[in-house]
Amino acid sequence: MRLRTQSFIIFLIQVLALFVIAGVFAYNSLNGSTMEKDDLLKGLATVGLIIYRIVRYFKDQAEFKNNELASFFLESEEEYFIHEGRGRKLYRKGIRLFLNNKAKKALLCFQEALKESDNSRDQSVVYVYLGYCYAQFEDTEEELEAYKKAIEQDPNNIRAYRDLGLTYKQSDDDENAIFYLEAALNKKSDDYIAMAYLGGVYVSSEEYDKALELLQKAYKVNPEYTYTNTFLALAYAGTGDREKAMAAVDRLKRSGVTRRQIKELRESAQIKLVNIQYEDME
């Protein structure tokens, strides 16, 4: 209720600002004007634009705070994208567009952000998000190339290694998937996301012992990570330990994951097991 009221107030202020701007230009076009009148009208128009931009800024900030995914992106990259300026603004705008399902416009922002920055670490971050855009277009070749460029610019960009591994897995290239996910873990041994992805690779190849070793470590670092619990459920089910498999599914359900989402997670990970009764897990 409070959020709805704040949104309504913001909307009213935006409308007021637009009316001020529209009224100024309408009055100016219908009446002859002296230099003094012109100055006054320009001043009012400037005030209207300033009000509108301020409201737009705070509205964007509110949207970020209420978007868990956006908050994760911005918090995790805040220290990473180190140079202020137009490049950083384009980068943040690109994230906003991407999260609003406007991947084409986001892609253009990220490409412009690259041109505005000559810092390799900053460029590495942007290349990762270019990869995310290409993933939306289902252009796997360009997606992989973007992640590789991210690594070229910054060999310590763990996210790029992880995303390369996951994309190769989704392309049925387990060899490269394992290579890049292990590379991510060599950079950061407690990276629970890389451990979860790599565990998923071993689950799909029915190497359950390897999978459980990684997934149990990932669980200790972050017991709430969705992919860890998804793959744990599948790995335990693969070993015939239905009790532990159901415990992992229960954790997913308690975190708000629905049956449909569990099914989508399983399919997105391209798990290919014939000896698991999936309906028991859903």
N, C-alpha and C positions, 0 to 999 in steps of 0.2 A: 504494500500500500504506500509506504514511504517513497519507494523507488518510483512508483507510478506518479505520485504527486510531484516529485522533483522533475520528472520527464515532462509533465504538463507545464510546469513553470518555465522550464527551458524553452519549450515550444512557444509559449506566449511571448517570451522576450525576443525570440527569433522573429516571430511575426511582427512585433513592434518595430524591431530594427529594420525589417524589410519595408514596412509602411513608411518609416522616416525617409529611407532612401528613395522609395518610389514617389512619395509626396514631394520631395525636394526636386527631383527631375521633372515631374509633371508641372509643378509650379513654374519652374525655370523655362519650360518649353511653351507655356501658355501666356507668359507675361514678359514684357520687355524688362531688361534689367540694367541697372547701373553697375559700376565697378564695385560699390559697397555691397549691393545686393548679391552680386556674384560671389563675393568673398564670404558672405554669410551663408549662402546656400552650399558652397563648397565645404565650409566648416561643418554644417549640419550633416552633409553627406559623409564626410570623413568620420564624424562621431557615430553615425549609423553603421558604417562598415566596421569600425573598431568594436562596437557592441556585438555585432554579428560574429566576428572572428573570435572574440573572447568566449562567447557562449558556445561556439563550435568547438573550441579547444576543450572547455570543461566537459562538454558532452562526450567528446572522444575519450577523455580520460576516464569518465564514468563507465563508458562501454568497455574499456580495457580492464577496469577493476572488476567488472561483472562477467568477464570472459576468462575462464580459468586457463584456457589454452594460450590466449594472448599474454596473460600475466606470466606464464611459464616462459614463453619466448623472450619477452622483454627483460625479465629478471635474469634469465640465464645468459643473455647476451649483453646486458648493460655494461659490464666491465670489459667485455670482449671487443665491442665496437667502440674504440677508444677516442676517435676523433670527432669532435662536434662539427656541425656545419651542414651544408646542403645534402651531402652524401648520407649522413645519419638520418636526416629528416625523410629522405626518399626511402631509406631502408625501413624505417618505422611505418611509413605510409604503405609500403609494399606489404608488410605483415598485416596491417589493418585490412587491406583489400583482399589478401589471400584468405584471411579468416572469415571474410564476408562472401566467400565463394566467387571472387572476381580475379581468377588466376591470370587471365590475359593482361588485365591492367596492372596486377601485381608484378608480373614478369617485366613489363616496361619500366616500372619503378626500380626494380632491382638492377636492370641493365643500366639505367641512368645513374644509380648509386655507384656502380662499378666505375663509371667514367669520372665521378666526382671524388674518388678516393685513390690515392697512390700508396696506401698502407696495405701491405700484404695480408696482415691478420684481418683487417676490416673486409678486404676483398674475399678472403676465405669464407667468412661468415655469410656474405651475400651469395656466393656461389652455391652454398648449401640450400638456400631458399630458392634460388633458380632451379635447383634440382627438384624441389617440392612442386614448383609450378609445372615443370615438365612431367612429373608424375601424374598431375591432374590431367594432362593432355595425353597420357598413356604413351609418351615418347621415351621409351626406356633408354635408347641410345644416348639421347641428349641428357637425360637424367643422370646416367652413369658418368658421362663426360663432365657434367657440372660438379659432381662430388669429387672426381679426380682432380679437377682444377682447384677445388677447395684445399685438397691435400697438398698440391704443388705450392700454393700460396702460403700454407701453414701446415707443416707436417705434424703438428700437435693438435690439430682440430679433430677431436675424438668423435664428434657428431658425424663428421664426413665419413670416417671409417665405418661407423655403425650403419649409416644409411647406405653406404656401398654394399656392405654385407647383406643387409636386409633386401635390397633391390636384387642382388645376385640370387638370393634365396628364392625370391618371388619369380625369378627367371629360370628356376630349376638348375642353377649353377652352384651346387653345394661346395665345390672346391674353392671357388673364389669367395663364396660367402664365408666359409670357415677362415680363409686367409685374412680377410679384412676385419672380421670380428675378433679374431685372435690378435690382430695388430692393434685394435682398439684397447684390448685388455693389456697388451704389453705397454701401452702408454699410461693406462690407469687400471690397475689390477682389481679395484673394487667398483668398477663401473657396472652397476646392476642391470642397466639396459642392455649393454653388450652381452653380459652373461645370459640374460633372458633370451635374447635373439639367438645366441649360439646354442643354448639349450634347446631351443625350438628346432634348430637344424638337426640336432642329434635325435630329437624325438621323431622327426619325419623319416629319419633313416633307421629308426628302431634301435638306436644305440642308447638304451635307457639309463644305463649306469653312468655314462658320460653326461647325459642330459641332467640327471638328478644331482650329480656332483656340482654342476654349475648353477642349477636352479635353486638348490638349497643355499648356496652362498649368496645368490642374488636375493633370496627371501630374507636372509639375515640382515642385509643392508637396507632393503625396503620391502617389508612384508605386504604392502598394499599395492604394489605395482601390478597392473592388470595382466600384462603378458606373462609375468612370472607365474602367477597363479593359474593362468590358462594352460601354460605348458606343463606346470606341475601336475595339474589334473590329468592331462593326457599321458604324461610319463608314468604316473602311478597307475593309471588305468592300463597302460601297456604292460606293466609288470604284474598286473593282476591284483594290485592293492587297492581295491575299490573303496575301502574306508578312507584312506588318505586322499584318494582322488575326489571323493565327495566332499571332504573337508576343504579342499582347494576350491571346489565349485561353490560351496557355502560362503567362502570368503569373497568370492566374486559377487555373489548375490547380495551380501551385506553391504558391499561397496556401491550397490546401485546398478550393477550390470544385469541386464535382462537376458532371458533365454535367447532371444533373437541376436543380441549383441555377442553372447558367447559363441553362437553358431558362426557369426560373421568373423569373429576373432580367429576361430579355428580355420575357417576357409581362407582368410587373408594370410594366414601363416602357411597355407598350402600343406596342411598335415595330411599324409596319405597312409593311414593305418586301416587295416581290414579286421583287426582282432579286438576292436574296442566298440562296445555298445554305446554309441554317442547319446542315444535317447536317455540312458541312465544318468548322463552327465548334465542334461539340459533341464 
